[in-house]
Amino acid sequence: MIENQSIRPAQVIGPLGEPLTLDTLPPPTTTRWVVRRKAEVVAAVNGGLLTVDEVCERYSLTLEEFASWQRSIDRSGMPGLRVTRIQHYRDVYERQQRF
């Protein structure tokens, strides 16, 4: 992350390879979080477009909720963000950690 730098990029590469800007991010009024939108917000933070604090404030998220999105992407990629599959991917990750 580039949180300590005062200069921010005008755009970052999104999860599907498209450029993301502040204007193309999900709107602050978003209430339905599909996988693509979650991944775009995580990519924006990872690329330095927004800070974690700005994302939490902009989208009314808790730090824990955003951190869980980041963890899910790190562990399982975009499919790990699917709400219906969270327990499955969590189980897979825990089994991998045992071996």
N, C-alpha and C positions, 0 to 999 in steps of 0.2 A: 504494500500500500504506500501511497505517497502523501499521507496525511500531514507530514511535517513540512512539506514544501508549500510556499505561498503561491506558486504558479501552478495552475491546474490546466489539464489538457482541455481543448475545446470538444473533443470527442474521444471515445474509447471503442474498442471492438467488443461487440455484444456476444452473447453465447452462441448465436447462429452465424457469426462472422460478419454481421452488418454493423455499420457505425452507429454508435449511440451518442446522443447529445442530451443536454438537459431538457430540450423540447420534445425529444422522442421517447424519453422515459415514461413509464406509466404516470397518469395524472395523480396529483396528491389526494384526490377524492376516491381512489381505487379501494374497493372493498372486496372484490372477488379476485383472489390471488391464484391465477393459473401458473403452471410451471414456467412458462416463458417469461412472464412478468417478474416472478421471483428471481429468475436467473439474470434478467436484465439489471435489476437493482443490485444484486451481488456483483455483477461485472462492473457496474458503475463505481462501486466502492473499491473493488480490487484495482481498477484502472486509475483511481484518483479523481474521478469526476465529482463525487460527493464523499463526505466523511460518514462514518457510522452514525455519529450524532445527528447529522443533517438528514440522513435517511430515516432514522427513528422519529425525528420530529416531523418531517415532511409527510410520512405515511402513517403516523400514529402507531408505530411498532414498538414493542419492547426490545431491549437489547438482547434478551434471551431468544426471542422469536427470530430476529435477524441472524443471530449467531447460529441458530439451528439450521437456517437456510444455507449459510456458509459451510457448516459441517456436512450437511447432506450433499452438497455439490462436491466437496472435497472427497467424500467417501464413495459416492455412487454416481456422480455426474447429474445431469438434469433429471433423469428418471427418479433419482432419490428424493426429488422435491414433490413427487406426487403424493398427495395426502392419503390416498387409498393404499399406497404401498409402503408407507413409512415403517410399519412394524416389520415387514418382510426385509427391507434393506437393513434395518437395525439388526435383525437376527443374522443376516448374512455377514455383516461387518463383525459382529461379536464372534461368530464362528471362525472367521479368518484370523482374528486376534489370538485365538486359542492355539492355532497351529503355527 
